[in-house]
Amino acid sequence: MSRATLIRCAASACLAIASLALVSDAHAQRPWPGNGMNQGSSFQFRPGGYHQVGGNVHVNPATGSMAIPGVGVQKSSGFYHSIGNGYVQNPMTGNIYNPDTGSYSSGRHLSFKPGGYNQIGRNVHHNPVTNSLHIPGAAVIKGSGIYTPIGNGYYENRATGNIYNPNTSAYKSW
């Protein structure tokens, strides 16, 4: 796909996103997917940030958690081992956490999508491996649909509830 074609697609996608945002504003106010009772998965952001306290040790004063980048995170719910791309997972529960973004997800449905994004326009990035577009702060356009921002660098496909972070390549499916 040529650069001009990608930019035209991005412009069309921006218009579609603006329309989608207006139509689904009430839907956008709903709680996080899976936060209801008896649901097997949830996705949320944890409070606070990590501060270096010595050597390679970081502590989150809001939660009392301790992180050692590349190794894992010790939380009140157990030890989370590094699984790549900045994410750690509790092997006992399957829960996944990213201390850099604060994202916390229960369930085992996290995968990493291939490739990275290259800037092709002023505010348009393209992933040649997945042929998806990222317009930071506005949307990610993938073959599976349009993902709109939900915070901390994450985007959600409102039709499926799936969540994606183009910076870490993390993809949470339900």
N, CA and C atoms as an extended XYZ file, in Angstrom:
522
Properties=species:S:1:pos:R:3:atomname:S:1:resname:S:1:resid:I:1 pbc="F F F"
N         0.849       -1.155        0.000 N   MET     1
C         0.000        0.000        0.000 CA  MET     1
C         0.904        1.230        0.000 C   MET     1
N         0.634        2.184       -0.864 N   SER     2
C         1.475        3.374       -0.963 CA  SER     2
C         1.224        4.310        0.216 C   SER     2
N         2.175        5.184        0.439 N   ARG     3
C         2.078        6.158        1.527 CA  ARG     3
C         0.850        7.056        1.339 C   ARG     3
N         0.607        7.517        0.113 N   ALA     4
C        -0.541        8.385       -0.163 CA  ALA     4
C        -1.853        7.658        0.128 C   ALA     4
N        -1.927        6.376       -0.238 N   THR     5
C        -3.132        5.589        0.017 CA  THR     5
C        -3.354        5.437        1.518 C   THR     5
N        -2.275        5.184        2.273 N   LEU     6
C        -2.386        5.038        3.721 CA  LEU     6
C        -2.869        6.332        4.368 C   LEU     6
N        -2.359        7.472        3.893 N   ILE     7
C        -2.768        8.760        4.457 CA  ILE     7
C        -4.235        9.031        4.139 C   ILE     7
N        -4.678        8.697        2.900 N   ARG     8
C        -6.096        8.862        2.551 CA  ARG     8
C        -6.961        7.972        3.436 C   ARG     8
N        -6.512        6.726        3.666 N   CYS     9
C        -7.262        5.803        4.533 CA  CYS     9
C        -7.345        6.364        5.955 C   CYS     9
N        -6.240        6.947        6.420 N   ALA    10
C        -6.219        7.512        7.766 CA  ALA    10
C        -7.192        8.684        7.881 C   ALA    10
N        -7.242        9.529        6.872 N   ALA    11
C        -8.163       10.670        6.893 CA  ALA    11
C        -9.614       10.185        6.908 C   ALA    11
N        -9.913        9.190        6.086 N   SER    12
C       -11.268        8.624        6.073 CA  SER    12
C       -11.598        7.992        7.417 C   SER    12
N       -10.607        7.319        7.992 N   ALA    13
C       -10.815        6.675        9.289 CA  ALA    13
C       -11.087        7.713       10.375 C   ALA    13
N       -10.409        8.859       10.306 N   CYS    14
C       -10.635        9.921       11.303 CA  CYS    14
C       -12.084       10.400       11.261 C   CYS    14
N       -12.616       10.572       10.064 N   LEU    15
C       -14.007       10.989        9.929 CA  LEU    15
C       -14.943        9.918       10.484 C   LEU    15
N       -14.647        8.675       10.188 N   ALA    16
C       -15.474        7.575       10.694 CA  ALA    16
C       -15.409        7.508       12.219 C   ALA    16
N       -14.230        7.748       12.777 N   ILE    17
C       -14.061        7.714       14.229 CA  ILE    17
C       -14.870        8.830       14.884 C   ILE    17
N       -14.810       10.030       14.283 N   ALA    18
C       -15.569       11.156       14.833 CA  ALA    18
C       -17.060       10.839       14.837 C   ALA    18
N       -17.552       10.237       13.766 N   SER    19
C       -18.966        9.855       13.698 CA  SER    19
C       -19.290        8.793       14.736 C   SER    19
N       -18.411        7.810       14.846 N   LEU    20
C       -18.605        6.732       15.816 CA  LEU    20
C       -18.624        7.286       17.239 C   LEU    20
N       -17.751        8.226       17.523 N   ALA    21
C       -17.679        8.803       18.862 CA  ALA    21
C       -18.977        9.534       19.215 C   ALA    21
N       -19.546       10.247       18.252 N   LEU    22
C       -20.794       10.960       18.507 CA  LEU    22
C       -21.950        9.994       18.728 C   LEU    22
N       -22.011        8.965       17.918 N   VAL    23
C       -23.107        7.996       17.998 CA  VAL    23
C       -23.020        7.169       19.268 C   VAL    23
N       -21.802        6.818       19.680 N   SER    24
C       -21.662        5.896       20.803 CA  SER    24
C       -21.217        6.565       22.090 C   SER    24
N       -21.483        7.859       22.258 N   ASP    25
C       -21.031        8.555       23.453 CA  ASP    25
C       -21.596        7.920       24.730 C   ASP    25
N       -22.854        7.561       24.717 N   ALA    26
C       -23.453        6.928       25.897 CA  ALA    26
C       -22.799        5.575       26.162 C   ALA    26
N       -22.499        4.845       25.090 N   HIS    27
C       -21.849        3.541       25.237 CA  HIS    27
C       -20.453        3.703       25.827 C   HIS    27
N       -19.790        4.806       25.505 N   ALA    28
C       -18.426        5.032       25.987 CA  ALA    28
C       -18.390        5.236       27.497 C   ALA    28
N       -19.513        5.585       28.114 N   GLN    29
C       -19.552        5.838       29.542 CA  GLN    29
C       -19.750        4.564       30.369 C   GLN    29
N       -19.903        3.433       29.714 N   ARG    30
C       -20.160        2.193       30.445 CA  ARG    30
C       -18.930        1.780       31.256 C   ARG    30
N       -19.107        0.927       32.266 N   PRO    31
C       -17.969        0.485       33.070 CA  PRO    31
C       -17.030       -0.401       32.254 C   PRO    31
N       -15.869       -0.686       32.824 N   TRP    32
C       -14.887       -1.541       32.153 CA  TRP    32
C       -15.505       -2.884       31.793 C   TRP    32
N       -15.100       -3.471       30.673 N   PRO    33
C       -15.624       -4.785       30.320 CA  PRO    33
C       -15.267       -5.817       31.389 C   PRO    33
N       -16.234       -6.620       31.749 N   GLY    34
C       -15.968       -7.700       32.684 CA  GLY    34
C       -15.960       -7.306       34.142 C   GLY    34
N       -16.315       -6.065       34.483 N   ASN    35
C       -16.299       -5.667       35.880 CA  ASN    35
C       -17.540       -6.117       36.638 C   ASN    35
N       -18.528       -6.664       35.952 N   GLY    36
C       -19.754       -7.109       36.600 CA  GLY    36
C       -19.536       -8.366       37.417 C   GLY    36
N       -20.518       -8.736       38.169 N   MET    37
C       -20.431       -9.935       39.002 CA  MET    37
C       -20.347      -11.189       38.132 C   MET    37
N       -19.612      -12.173       38.603 N   ASN    38
C       -19.504      -13.489       37.978 CA  ASN    38
C       -18.943      -13.471       36.558 C   ASN    38
N       -18.180      -12.468       36.210 N   GLN    39
C       -17.556      -12.468       34.893 CA  GLN    39
C       -16.105      -12.892       35.039 C   GLN    39
N       -15.600      -13.630       34.052 N   GLY    40
C       -14.280      -14.223       34.148 CA  GLY    40
C       -13.126      -13.311       33.826 C   GLY    40
N       -13.352      -12.143       33.261 N   SER    41
C       -12.252      -11.264       32.910 CA  SER    41
C       -12.599       -9.829       33.256 C   SER    41
N       -11.580       -9.047       33.543 N   SER    42
C       -11.768       -7.619       33.739 CA  SER    42
C       -10.491       -6.912       33.329 C   SER    42
N       -10.583       -5.614       33.109 N   PHE    43
C        -9.443       -4.805       32.726 CA  PHE    43
C        -9.610       -3.466       33.410 C   PHE    43
N        -8.605       -3.027       34.124 N   GLN    44
C        -8.681       -1.770       34.836 CA  GLN    44
C        -7.290       -1.193       35.032 C   GLN    44
N        -7.220        0.036       35.554 N   PHE    45
C        -5.944        0.676       35.836 CA  PHE    45
C        -5.756        0.777       37.340 C   PHE    45
N        -4.560        0.459       37.824 N   ARG    46
C        -4.232        0.523       39.236 CA  ARG    46
C        -3.666        1.906       39.560 C   ARG    46
N        -3.881        2.389       40.798 N   PRO    47
C        -3.428        3.731       41.171 CA  PRO    47
C        -1.916        3.808       41.396 C   PRO    47
N        -1.431        5.043       41.377 N   GLY    48
C        -0.046        5.315       41.742 CA  GLY    48
C         0.958        4.989       40.662 C   GLY    48
N         2.178        5.267       40.961 N   GLY    49
C         3.279        4.982       40.056 CA  GLY    49
C         4.449        4.463       40.864 C   GLY    49
N         5.435        3.904       40.172 N   TYR    50
C         6.592        3.334       40.840 CA  TYR    50
C         7.721        4.348       40.902 C   TYR    50
N         8.407        4.368       42.050 N   HIS    51
C         9.540        5.259       42.271 CA  HIS    51
C        10.747        4.407       42.640 C   HIS    51
N        11.886        4.737       42.054 N   GLN    52
C        13.107        3.988       42.341 CA  GLN    52
C        13.536        4.269       43.779 C   GLN    52
N        13.785        3.195       44.518 N   VAL    53
C        14.185        3.350       45.914 CA  VAL    53
C        15.618        2.889       46.154 C   VAL    53
N        16.225        2.298       45.163 N   GLY    54
C        17.607        1.857       45.300 CA  GLY    54
C        17.949        0.827       44.260 C   GLY    54
N        19.114        0.967       43.669 N   GLY    55
C        19.542        0.014       42.643 CA  GLY    55
C        18.493       -0.121       41.559 C   GLY    55
N        17.982       -1.336       41.389 N   ASN    56
C        16.984       -1.611       40.360 CA  ASN    56
C        15.617       -1.908       40.980 C   ASN    56
N        15.400       -1.447       42.215 N   VAL    57
C        14.153       -1.714       42.929 CA  VAL    57
C        13.265       -0.468       42.884 C   VAL    57
N        11.980       -0.680       42.530 N   HIS    58
C        10.995        0.398       42.445 CA  HIS    58
C         9.809        0.036       43.327 C   HIS    58
N         9.231        1.040       43.999 N   VAL    59
C         8.106        0.811       44.903 CA  VAL    59
C         6.949        1.729       44.508 C   VAL    59
N         5.717        1.186       44.556 N   ASN    60
C         4.505        1.961       44.332 CA  ASN    60
C         3.916        2.255       45.705 C   ASN    60
N         4.043        3.504       46.204 N   PRO    61
C         3.545        3.801       47.547 CA  PRO    61
C         2.026        3.701       47.679 C   PRO    61
N         1.299        3.844       46.570 N   ALA    62
C        -0.167        3.760       46.625 CA  ALA    62
C        -0.648        2.339       46.886 C   ALA    62
N         0.102        1.342       46.400 N   THR    63
C        -0.330       -0.051       46.561 CA  THR    63
C         0.613       -0.882       47.424 C   THR    63
N         1.811       -0.360       47.713 N   GLY    64
C         2.788       -1.121       48.474 CA  GLY    64
C         3.490       -2.181       47.649 C   GLY    64
N         3.318       -2.143       46.329 N   SER    65
C         3.942       -3.123       45.441 CA  SER    65
C         5.400       -2.763       45.184 C   SER    65
N         6.211       -3.788       44.917 N   MET    66
C         7.617       -3.587       44.613 CA  MET    66
C         7.913       -4.223       43.262 C   MET    66
N         8.636       -3.495       42.390 N   ALA    67
C         8.957       -3.999       41.057 CA  ALA    67
C        10.454       -3.997       40.822 C   ALA    67
N        10.919       -5.028       40.139 N   ILE    68
C        12.283       -5.087       39.645 CA  ILE    68
C        12.145       -5.289       38.140 C   ILE    68
N        12.380       -4.219       37.355 N   PRO    69
C        12.180       -4.306       35.897 CA  PRO    69
C        12.890       -5.509       35.276 C   PRO    69
N        12.149       -6.216       34.409 N   GLY    70
C        12.675       -7.388       33.731 CA  GLY    70
C        12.601       -8.662       34.551 C   GLY    70
N        12.308       -8.550       35.848 N   VAL    71
C        12.225       -9.720       36.728 CA  VAL    71
C        10.783       -9.977       37.139 C   VAL    71
N        10.158       -8.978       37.776 N   GLY    72
C         8.782       -9.173       38.209 CA  GLY    72
C         8.328       -8.121       39.185 C   GLY    72
N         7.111       -8.327       39.696 N   VAL    73
C         6.484       -7.415       40.648 CA  VAL    73
C         5.940       -8.231       41.811 C   VAL    73
N         6.235       -7.765       43.039 N   GLN    74
C         5.674       -8.370       44.233 CA  GLN    74
C         4.498       -7.513       44.672 C   GLN    74
N         3.282       -8.093       44.634 N   LYS    75
C         2.064       -7.405       45.052 CA  LYS    75
C         1.450       -8.178       46.206 C   LYS    75
N         0.462       -7.597       46.854 N   SER    76
C        -0.204       -8.299       47.959 CA  SER    76
C        -0.870       -9.585       47.465 C   SER    76
N        -1.199       -9.640       46.170 N   SER    77
C        -1.851      -10.828       45.602 CA  SER    77
C        -0.864      -11.896       45.145 C   SER    77
N         0.436      -11.645       45.303 N   GLY    78
C         1.437      -12.640       44.928 CA  GLY    78
C         2.542      -12.062       44.066 C   GLY    78
N         3.415      -12.950       43.576 N   PHE    79
C         4.534      -12.516       42.745 CA  PHE    79
C         4.165      -12.664       41.267 C   PHE    79
N         4.436      -11.640       40.507 N   TYR    80
C         4.157      -11.602       39.075 CA  TYR    80
C         5.477      -11.689       38.326 C   TYR    80
N         5.628      -12.727       37.491 N   HIS    81
C         6.845      -12.942       36.713 CA  HIS    81
C         6.762      -12.207       35.381 C   HIS    81
N         7.899      -11.761       34.872 N   SER    82
C         7.949      -11.060       33.589 CA  SER    82
C         7.520      -11.991       32.450 C   SER    82
N         6.607      -11.490       31.577 N   ILE    83
C         6.184      -12.264       30.401 CA  ILE    83
C         6.502      -11.517       29.101 C   ILE    83
N         7.184      -10.360       29.211 N   GLY    84
C         7.607       -9.614       28.030 CA  GLY    84
C         6.837       -8.332       27.816 C   GLY    84
N         7.417       -7.441       27.044 N   ASN    85
C         6.820       -6.158       26.664 CA  ASN    85
C         6.396       -5.313       27.862 C   ASN    85
N         7.048       -5.481       29.018 N   GLY    86
C         6.727       -4.697       30.204 CA  GLY    86
C         5.628       -5.295       31.066 C   GLY    86
N         5.090       -6.447       30.699 N   TYR    87
C         3.999       -7.080       31.436 CA  TYR    87
C         4.531       -8.185       32.342 C   TYR    87
N         3.827       -8.370       33.466 N   VAL    88
C         4.139       -9.447       34.404 CA  VAL    88
C         2.852      -10.223       34.668 C   VAL    88
N         3.005      -11.503       35.018 N   GLN    89
C         1.831      -12.346       35.230 CA  GLN    89
C         1.994      -13.171       36.492 C   GLN    89
N         0.904      -13.270       37.253 N   ASN    90
C         0.856      -14.123       38.423 CA  ASN    90
C         0.536      -15.529       37.930 C   ASN    90
N         1.485      -16.474       38.036 N   PRO    91
C         1.232      -17.816       37.505 CA  PRO    91
C         0.126      -18.577       38.230 C   PRO    91
N        -0.182      -18.196       39.460 N   MET    92
C        -1.225      -18.885       40.215 CA  MET    92
C        -2.626      -18.486       39.747 C   MET    92
N        -2.806      -17.200       39.401 N   THR    93
C        -4.132      -16.706       39.029 CA  THR    93
C        -4.271      -16.434       37.533 C   THR    93
N        -3.141      -16.243       36.851 N   GLY    94
C        -3.173      -15.860       35.439 CA  GLY    94
C        -3.345      -14.364       35.246 C   GLY    94
N        -3.506      -13.593       36.337 N   ASN    95
C        -3.692      -12.151       36.225 CA  ASN    95
C        -2.435      -11.482       35.686 C   ASN    95
N        -2.635      -10.418       34.906 N   ILE    96
C        -1.548       -9.745       34.204 CA  ILE    96
C        -1.515       -8.284       34.618 C   ILE    96
N        -0.297       -7.749       34.775 N   TYR    97
C        -0.117       -6.377       35.245 CA  TYR    97
C         1.028       -5.731       34.478 C   TYR    97
N         0.888       -4.424       34.202 N   ASN    98
C         1.974       -3.654       33.602 CA  ASN    98
C         2.265       -2.484       34.525 C   ASN    98
N         3.377       -2.518       35.269 N   PRO    99
C         3.656       -1.440       36.216 CA  PRO    99
C         3.905       -0.086       35.548 C   PRO    99
N         4.293       -0.077       34.274 N   ASP   100
C         4.530        1.195       33.583 CA  ASP   100
C         3.231        1.910       33.223 C   ASP   100
N         2.211        1.169       32.812 N   THR   101
C         0.937        1.788       32.407 CA  THR   101
C        -0.123        1.684       33.500 C   THR   101
N         0.097        0.838       34.504 N   GLY   102
C        -0.888        0.654       35.564 CA  GLY   102
C        -2.018       -0.281       35.193 C   GLY   102
N        -1.962       -0.893       34.004 N   SER   103
C        -3.055       -1.767       33.582 CA  SER   103
C        -3.002       -3.091       34.341 C   SER   103
N        -4.185       -3.566       34.720 N   TYR   104
C        -4.314       -4.823       35.445 CA  TYR   104
C        -5.457       -5.593       34.823 C   TYR   104
N        -5.203       -6.833       34.485 N   SER   105
C        -6.220       -7.630       33.819 CA  SER   105
C        -6.295       -9.008       34.440 C   SER   105
N        -7.517       -9.425       34.754 N   SER   106
C        -7.694      -10.796       35.206 CA  SER   106
C        -8.005      -11.666       33.987 C   SER   106
N        -7.786      -12.922       34.108 N   GLY   107
C        -7.980      -13.811       32.972 CA  GLY   107
C        -6.665      -14.019       32.237 C   GLY   107
N        -6.647      -14.972       31.332 N   ARG   108
C        -5.399      -15.358       30.668 CA  ARG   108
C        -5.379      -15.000       29.192 C   ARG   108
N        -6.160      -14.055       28.771 N   HIS   109
C        -6.320      -13.821       27.340 CA  HIS   109
C        -5.486      -12.664       26.799 C   HIS   109
N        -4.232      -12.553       27.198 N   LEU   110
C        -3.363      -11.500       26.695 CA  LEU   110
C        -2.385      -12.104       25.701 C   LEU   110
N        -2.226      -11.447       24.564 N   SER   111
C        -1.224      -11.872       23.590 CA  SER   111
C        -0.517      -10.630       23.090 C   SER   111
N         0.576      -10.823       22.390 N   PHE   112
C         1.308       -9.702       21.824 CA  PHE   112
C         1.233       -9.782       20.306 C   PHE   112
N         0.839       -8.690       19.678 N   LYS   113
C         0.713       -8.634       18.225 CA  LYS   113
C         2.073       -8.329       17.610 C   LYS   113
N         2.340       -8.848       16.423 N   PRO   114
C         3.653       -8.662       15.793 CA  PRO   114
C         3.837       -7.266       15.201 C   PRO   114
N         5.092       -6.924       14.971 N   GLY   115
C         5.431       -5.683       14.268 CA  GLY   115
C         5.403       -4.469       15.160 C   GLY   115
N         5.803       -3.363       14.576 N   GLY   116
C         5.803       -2.079       15.259 CA  GLY   116
C         5.247       -1.031       14.316 C   GLY   116
N         5.035        0.157       14.825 N   TYR   117
C         4.456        1.235       14.024 CA  TYR   117
C         5.526        2.195       13.536 C   TYR   117
N         5.429        2.553       12.262 N   ASN   118
C         6.319        3.532       11.651 CA  ASN   118
C         5.506        4.777       11.322 C   ASN   118
N         6.082        5.939       11.582 N   GLN   119
C         5.374        7.185       11.284 CA  GLN   119
C         5.338        7.391        9.772 C   GLN   119
N         4.117        7.625        9.239 N   ILE   120
C         3.972        7.849        7.792 CA  ILE   120
C         3.385        9.217        7.480 C   ILE   120
N         2.919        9.897        8.464 N   GLY   121
C         2.363       11.239        8.319 CA  GLY   121
C         2.605       11.987        9.608 C   GLY   121
N         2.128       13.208        9.665 N   ARG   122
C         2.373       14.023       10.847 CA  ARG   122
C         1.924       13.331       12.134 C   ARG   122
N         0.740       12.757       12.133 N   ASN   123
C         0.214       12.094       13.320 CA  ASN   123
C        -0.401       10.739       12.958 C   ASN   123
N         0.182       10.057       11.978 N   VAL   124
C        -0.312        8.759       11.537 CA  VAL   124
C         0.846        7.766       11.524 C   VAL   124
N         0.606        6.599       12.123 N   HIS   125
C         1.619        5.548       12.193 CA  HIS   125
C         1.044        4.275       11.585 C   HIS   125
N         1.900        3.496       10.921 N   HIS   126
C         1.462        2.288       10.217 CA  HIS   126
C         2.278        1.090       10.683 C   HIS   126
N         1.585       -0.037       10.931 N   ASN   127
C         2.245       -1.290       11.270 CA  ASN   127
C         2.219       -2.145       10.007 C   ASN   127
N         3.366       -2.303        9.318 N   PRO   128
C         3.364       -3.042        8.054 CA  PRO   128
C         3.087       -4.540        8.217 C   PRO   128
N         3.322       -5.095        9.395 N   VAL   129
C         3.086       -6.522        9.608 CA  VAL   129
C         1.590       -6.818        9.703 C   VAL   129
N         0.852       -5.975       10.425 N   THR   130
C        -0.589       -6.195       10.605 CA  THR   130
C        -1.428       -5.291        9.708 C   THR   130
N        -0.778       -4.373        8.983 N   ASN   131
C        -1.429       -3.394        8.115 CA  ASN   131
C        -2.478       -2.581        8.880 C   ASN   131
N        -2.130       -2.198       10.110 N   SER   132
C        -3.032       -1.371       10.908 CA  SER   132
C        -2.463        0.036       11.031 C   SER   132
N        -3.350        0.985       11.300 N   LEU   133
C        -2.969        2.388       11.455 CA  LEU   133
C        -3.199        2.822       12.890 C   LEU   133
N        -2.315        3.686       13.381 N   HIS   134
C        -2.453        4.245       14.724 CA  HIS   134
C        -2.391        5.754       14.612 C   HIS   134
N        -3.435        6.396       15.095 N   ILE   135
C        -3.478        7.847       15.184 CA  ILE   135
C        -3.473        8.136       16.682 C   ILE   135
N        -2.286        8.451       17.258 N   PRO   136
C        -2.159        8.584       18.711 CA  PRO   136
C        -3.221        9.499       19.320 C   PRO   136
N        -3.861        8.981       20.366 N   GLY   137
C        -4.895        9.710       21.077 CA  GLY   137
C        -6.254        9.678       20.415 C   GLY   137
N        -6.332        9.155       19.180 N   ALA   138
C        -7.608        9.143       18.458 CA  ALA   138
C        -8.115        7.732       18.197 C   ALA   138
N        -7.281        6.874       17.606 N   ALA   139
C        -7.770        5.536       17.262 CA  ALA   139
C        -6.653        4.640       16.742 C   ALA   139
N        -6.954        3.349       16.747 N   VAL   140
C        -6.173        2.342       16.041 CA  VAL   140
C        -7.146        1.664       15.093 C   VAL   140
N        -6.797        1.617       13.818 N   ILE   141
C        -7.654        0.992       12.816 CA  ILE   141
C        -6.991       -0.316       12.410 C   ILE   141
N        -7.647       -1.428       12.766 N   LYS   142
C        -7.124       -2.758       12.478 CA  LYS   142
C        -8.132       -3.495       11.602 C   LYS   142
N        -7.748       -4.615       11.066 N   GLY   143
C        -8.654       -5.435       10.274 CA  GLY   143
C        -9.873       -5.866       11.063 C   GLY   143
N        -9.733       -5.955       12.389 N   SER   144
C       -10.844       -6.392       13.240 CA  SER   144
C       -11.763       -5.247       13.661 C   SER   144
N       -11.446       -4.013       13.269 N   GLY   145
C       -12.312       -2.887       13.594 CA  GLY   145
C       -11.556       -1.672       14.082 C   GLY   145
N       -12.313       -0.700       14.574 N   ILE   146
C       -11.750        0.557       15.066 CA  ILE   146
C       -11.667        0.497       16.582 C   ILE   146
N       -10.504        0.839       17.107 N   TYR   147
C       -10.245        0.866       18.534 CA  TYR   147
C       -10.117        2.322       18.960 C   TYR   147
N       -10.892        2.749       19.962 N   THR   148
C       -10.862        4.127       20.432 CA  THR   148
C       -10.203        4.192       21.812 C   THR   148
N        -9.638        5.357       22.187 N   PRO   149
C        -8.858        5.463       23.430 CA  PRO   149
C        -9.690        5.231       24.689 C   PRO   149
N        -9.065        4.535       25.648 N   ILE   150
C        -9.699        4.334       26.955 CA  ILE   150
C        -8.776        4.777       28.079 C   ILE   150
N        -7.568        5.231       27.754 N   GLY   151
C        -6.641        5.732       28.766 CA  GLY   151
C        -5.352        4.960       28.849 C   GLY   151
N        -4.308        5.621       29.347 N   ASN   152
C        -2.982        5.035       29.590 CA  ASN   152
C        -2.379        4.351       28.357 C   ASN   152
N        -2.719        4.822       27.144 N   GLY   153
C        -2.166        4.253       25.919 CA  GLY   153
C        -2.937        3.068       25.370 C   GLY   153
N        -4.080        2.729       25.964 N   TYR   154
C        -4.887        1.596       25.537 CA  TYR   154
C        -6.072        2.060       24.698 C   TYR   154
N        -6.495        1.178       23.783 N   TYR   155
C        -7.616        1.442       22.889 CA  TYR   155
C        -8.542        0.238       22.938 C   TYR   155
N        -9.859        0.494       22.843 N   GLU   156
C       -10.837       -0.589       22.911 CA  GLU   156
C       -11.692       -0.634       21.658 C   GLU   156
N       -11.933       -1.851       21.167 N   ASN   157
C       -12.885       -2.071       20.086 CA  ASN   157
C       -14.245       -2.201       20.768 C   ASN   157
N       -15.087       -1.194       20.628 N   ARG   158
C       -16.373       -1.161       21.339 CA  ARG   158
C       -17.297       -2.305       20.914 C   ARG   158
N       -17.131       -2.797       19.701 N   ALA   159
C       -17.991       -3.886       19.217 CA  ALA   159
C       -17.660       -5.219       19.881 C   ALA   159
N       -16.357       -5.451       20.169 N   THR   160
C       -15.951       -6.740       20.723 CA  THR   160
C       -15.519       -6.667       22.179 C   THR   160
N       -15.162       -5.459       22.654 N   GLY   161
C       -14.625       -5.307       24.000 CA  GLY   161
C       -13.141       -5.595       24.080 C   GLY   161
N       -12.513       -6.000       22.958 N   ASN   162
C       -11.083       -6.281       22.959 CA  ASN   162
C       -10.291       -4.999       23.142 C   ASN   162
N        -9.144       -5.106       23.801 N   ILE   163
C        -8.322       -3.958       24.148 CA  ILE   163
C        -6.925       -4.143       23.569 C   ILE   163
N        -6.340       -3.039       23.073 N   TYR   164
C        -5.041       -3.090       22.408 CA  TYR   164
C        -4.196       -1.897       22.817 C   TYR   164
N        -2.905       -2.123       22.997 N   ASN   165
C        -1.967       -1.045       23.267 CA  ASN   165
C        -0.905       -1.080       22.171 C   ASN   165
N        -0.934       -0.125       21.233 N   PRO   166
C         0.025       -0.151       20.125 CA  PRO   166
C         1.472        0.090       20.571 C   PRO   166
N         1.672        0.679       21.733 N   ASN   167
C         3.036        0.926       22.215 CA  ASN   167
C         3.697       -0.324       22.764 C   ASN   167
N         2.921       -1.195       23.398 N   THR   168
C         3.470       -2.435       23.968 CA  THR   168
C         3.079       -3.666       23.155 C   THR   168
N         2.196       -3.497       22.169 N   SER   169
C         1.684       -4.574       21.321 CA  SER   169
C         0.783       -5.555       22.058 C   SER   169
N         0.372       -5.207       23.285 N   ALA   170
C        -0.488       -6.100       24.071 CA  ALA   170
C        -1.906       -6.083       23.506 C   ALA   170
N        -2.503       -7.275       23.397 N   TYR   171
C        -3.852       -7.428       22.878 CA  TYR   171
C        -4.640       -8.292       23.842 C   TYR   171
N        -5.697       -7.722       24.427 N   LYS   172
C        -6.531       -8.442       25.394 CA  LYS   172
C        -7.846       -8.807       24.718 C   LYS   172
N        -8.087      -10.080       24.559 N   SER   173
C        -9.347      -10.547       23.961 CA  SER   173
C       -10.206      -11.156       25.053 C   SER   173
N       -11.493      -11.184       24.809 N   TRP   174
C       -12.435      -11.701       25.815 CA  TRP   174
C       -12.862      -13.065       25.444 C   TRP   174
